[in-house]
Amino acid sequence: MSTEGGLRAVVAALLANLGIAVSKFIAFAFTGSSSLLTEAIHSVADSGNQVLLLIGNKRSKKGADAHHNFGYGRRRFIYGFIVAVVLFLVGGMFSLYEGLHKIQHPEELRDAWIAFLVLGVAIILEAMSFRTALREANKSKGRRSLLRFLKDSRQPELPVILLEDAGALLGLCFALCGVSLAVVTGNGVWDGVGALCVGALLVVIAIFLAMEMAAMLVGETALPEEVAAIQAALEA
């Protein structure tokens, strides 16, 4: 996987999330939807994570010195692990709290058409960002499945963006379902259920990311195809 490809995916996701976050907060102000609020926080967390990935990538390029003879390459994984923690604490925990609060204190949504409009536009923008990340992944994954590619990856940027974008799309669908059911039934509890689903999704993604980044920090063995290439070179 090329580093440049991962960075292109990070920048595309960052630009999409900044615009989406602003629109979601505005829509929440008009509608009072908990699903929209949790999705807005989700977008803010994703934006912060993408900034962290860019910082980590830049700082990891620092050359070796007397204190770090092998350079600073593993800093990328440290920042990737921080991304998982931020996603868990800021995105997941807040969404779960907001969802439970809305279920306990349901309110009727106002100006629901604004929520539908913003969620629809957000789905389109996130789909475009996800397509960029998926295109970069397809250049590198070969015959491997996407899940195997994510687990085998030795660079944090692209796997993080793929998971965040996929989670964002699924989270938007949860929010859309929650808002739709709240409007159809007139019961704001469904809006809270949508927020809970978003929170649970973020927690699952954060745990997966944390496990993968921790494995990268500790260090993993070379992939079978890499071992085969080394053996072929030695035998040549």
N, C-alpha and C positions, 0 to 999 in steps of 0.2 A: 504494500500500500504506500502510495507516495504521500509524503508529509504535505505537499502543496494541495493535494486533493482533499485531505482532511481539513486543512485551513480554509479552503474554499467553502466547504460545507459548514464550518463554524461561522464564517462571516455571513453566509446566506441566512443561517438560522438566527443569528443575532439581529440582523436588520428586520427580519420578519417578526421576531418576538417583541422588539421595541415598539413597532407600530401596533401590533396586536394588543400588547399590554395597555397602552394608552386608550385604545378604543374600548377595551373591556371595562376599565375603570369608569369611563364616561357612561357606558351602558349601565353599569351597576348603580351609578348615581341616579339615573332616571328610573330604573326598574326595581331596585332593592333586591335583586336576585342573588342568593347565596352561591348558586352554581356559577354565575358570572364573576362574583368576587373571588371564589377559589381559583377559577381559571385565570383571572387577572394576576393573582399572586403566583400561580404556576408560571405564567409568562415572565414575570419579574424574576423569579428564581432561575428560569432557563436563561434569561438574558445575562444575569450575574454569572451563571455557570460558564457561559460562552466567553465572557470577558476573562474569567479565571483560566480557561483553556488557552486563550491567546497569550496571556501573561506567562503561563507555565511553559508554553512552547518557546517563547522568546528567551526566558531565563534558562531553559535547558540547553540552549546553544552556547552558553558560556564555556570557554575552553578550560582544559585542565590546568590546575595550579598546584602549589605546594600543599594545600589543605585537601584537595580533591584530585588525586592523581588520574582518576578515570573520567574526569569531567563532571558535568551537572545534568546529564541526560535523564536521570531518574526523577528530576524535579517535575517532569511532565506527569508522572504517575501520582506524585504527591498532590498536585493540583487537581488531578482527576478524582482522587479520593475525597478531597475537599468538596468537589462538585456533588458527589454522592451524599455527603453529610448535609450540605445546603439544601439539596432537593428533598431529603428526608425531613429535616427540621422545619425549614421555611415552607416548602410546598406541601408535603404530606401531612404533618402534624396540624398546621393551620387549617387545611382543608377539612380534616376530620373534626376538628373543634367547631368550625363554622357549620359543618353539616349537622352535627349533633345539636348545636344551638338552634338552628333553623327548624329542626324536627320538634324540639321542645317548645319553640315559640314561633309557630308558622305564621306567615303574613302573605296576603294576596299580592301577586306581582302587579306592578304598574307599567303601563306602556310596553307590554310584552313584545310588540312588533320590533322595538329597538333591540331587544335581546336576540330575536331571531335573525335580524339583519346583521348584527355584529358577529354572532356565532357562524353564520353562513360565510361571511367574508373571511373570518379567521380560519375556517376549515380550508378555504381556497388557498390562503397564504401559507398555511402550515403544510398543505399538500405539495405546494411548489418547493418549499424548503426540504421536505422529506424526499422529493424526487431528486433534488440535487445531491443529497447525501447518499441515496440509493444508487444513483448513477456512478458516484465515486467508488462505492463499495463493490459494484459489479465489475469495475475495472481490475479489482484485486482478488476477489474471492474465488475466482476460477470455478471449479466444479463443486465446491463446498456449499452447503446450505447457509442461509443467512445467519442462523443461530450458531452454527459451527464457526463461521467467520468471526462473529462477535467474540466467541470464547477463545479463538486462536489468535486474535489480534494482539500485536505487541506495541501498538500505538494507541493512545487513549482518545484522541480527538474524534475520529470518525465513529467508533462504536458509541461514544457518549451522545453525539449528535443524532445518530440513527435511533437510539433508544428514546432520547428526549422528543424527537419529532414524532415517532410512532406513538409515544405516550401522550403527546399533545393532541394528536388527531383523535385517539381513543377517548381522551378526557373531554374534548369538545363534543364528541358524540354523546357521552354520558350527560354533559351539561345540557345539550339540546334535548335529550330525552326527558331530563328532569324538568326543564322549563316547559316543555310541551305538555307533559302530564299535569303539571301545576295549573296550566292555563285551561286544559280540557276539563279537569275535575274541579277546579276552583279551590284546590287544597294545596297550600304552600308547603306541606310536608314533603311532597315529591321533589320540590326544589332542593330541600335539605338532603334527600336521598341521593340526588345527582351530585351534590357536593361531597357526600361521603364516598361515593364511587370514585370520584376524582382523587380524593385523598388516599384511598386504599391503593389505587393504581400507582400513585407517586411513591408510596412506601415500598411497593414491590420492585419498581424500577430502581429505586435508590439502593435497596439491599443487593440486587443483582450487580449494580455498578460497583458498590463498595467491595464485594467479593472479588470481582474481576480486577479492580485497581490494586487491592491488597496482594493478589497473586502476582501482578506485575511488579509491585514494589519488592516483594521477596525474591522474585526472579523465577522464570519458567524455562524449561528445557526447549531446545530448538524443535521446530515442527518436523515431522517425518520427511517431508519433501526437502527441507533445508539440510537435514542430516544426509539424505541421499545425494544431494548436490555436492556436499563437502567430501563424501566418500568417493564420488566420481572424479572430483578434482584431484584427490590424493592418489587415486589409482591411475590417473592419466599419465 
